[in-house]
Amino acid sequence: MNKVAVTELGYIGIGVKDLSAWRTFASDILGMEYCEVDGAAKLRMDYWHHRILLQPHQDDDLLYTGYRVAGPEEFRMMQQQLSQCGVPFQVASPAEVKDRCVLELLTLQDPAGVPIEIFHGPRVDRHKPFWPGRGMHGKFVTGSGGLGHVIIREAGAEKSYRFYHEALGMRGSVEAQVDPEHQVIFMHCNQHGSQRDHAVAFGIGQIKKRIHHLIVEVDNMNDVGLAYNLAQRNKIPILLTPGKHANDKVFSFYMKTPSGWYCEYGYGGMAPEEQSEFNVSDIWGHELITESL
């Protein structure tokens, strides 16, 4: 059997204590379209029905990451691949499939216990133009690059690497080596030509929550500056000041979400290098302001 790979980080689910605070943050600061339904909320960034689902939850943490495969054949092949790798999974119920607005869905966990969903056939509402929560100079970068990327908790970087590489078909290696104890592994899965360096990364050390940060990217640098000004005016804690990464070339800053983990807001991401390399510093900026998780 040929190896099958996920193609993008399509969506995530977040458990939140304060839905009202998230409405302000997602709409007024990030610029996402906020749609509240039955005590939960769906955030739009493009034509997809939603990219982020917010559900009331006391943990204020990541509930799941949703990775896409190309279609029904790849969906079947992924089940065989997971079985061969010894990874337990469940085929989702019709109710779960309907809630996620996809055609088919698998649920499983990575080695650190981070819930994962694998799906194909997302609902795309091209009849409903994206309506940003605030004025934007451009739009969000999604497409073949997916939602963005997440930095997550891991149970040993090597164990997590093997899972994402062998079970999900991603490629990657150490791209950032801040010190001998922190060698950050970045895994990518997006189509050739996508300007998304990675979909998931780990190796930053122990964190209390499942997620350290989520990035969303925009196609106009002015929107990064606007978001930074809005965050400052609304007294949102900043983790890292504006700066530029060496590996993915993203110009960004990091701010705290209402759930206590972070959101990176960026512009200018590049595709991953064809051959492995690592960096020991950002190109410039990204000065630490508040302590990390």
C-alpha positions, 0 to 999 in steps of 0.5 A: 500500500502506498503511504497516504498523507494528510494535506492540511490542518483544516480546522480546530476545536477550542474549549472556552470558559468565556464565550463573550471574551472570545467573541470580542477577541476573534471578531474585533482583534483577529477579524474573523467572522463570528457565528454563534449557534446553540451556545457554541460559536463557529469562526469563519476565515474564508468560504469554509463553513467554519475553521474554528469551533468554540465550545463552552468548556472549563479547561480553556484548551484545545479540544481537537485538531482536524487534518484533511485527506484528499478524498474517500479513497485516501480516507480508507487508505488512512484507516489501513495506515493507522491500523498498520501503525498500531494507532487506535481510531474510531469512525465518527457517528453521523451526528459527529460528522454533521456537527463538523460539516464534513463528509467522513471523519475519524477520531484518534489521539497523538502520543501526548493525548492531543485529540485528532480528527481526520476528515475529507469533504469539508462544507464550503459555502461559496454562496456566503461571502466571508464577512470579517468581524472588523475592517481588514486591508486584505484577507486570511491566508488559507487555501492549500495551506489550511487554517494555519499551524499549531504548536502543541504538547508532546510526550517526547519529541521523537515519539511525536515525530514518529507518529506524525511522520509514519501515521499521518504522513507528514515530513519535517525535522528540527528547524529551530535549536534555541539551546540543547534542551529545546530543539523544535521539530516542525512538520509540514503536509501541505501541497507543493507550492503552498506558502505554509512551512508547517502544520504542527510543531513540538519540542518547546518543553513542557506546557500545561495546556495541549496547545501553546499557540495557533497562527493565523496568517493574512496576505497584507502586512498592514493587518498585522500592524493593525492587529498589534495596535488593537491588541495594545489598545485593548490591553491584551498581553503580548508574549512576543513583539513583532519580529521575523522568523528565520525558518518560515520567514513569517513577520508576526507577533504573539498575543494571549487569547482569552483562554490563556494560550497564545495566538500568533498573527502573521504575514509572509510565510514561505514554503518549507525548505526542500532539504533540512536546516536549522536556525538558532535565532529569529532574523529580528525582533520577537522580544519576550514580554510575558512569560510563556505557558 
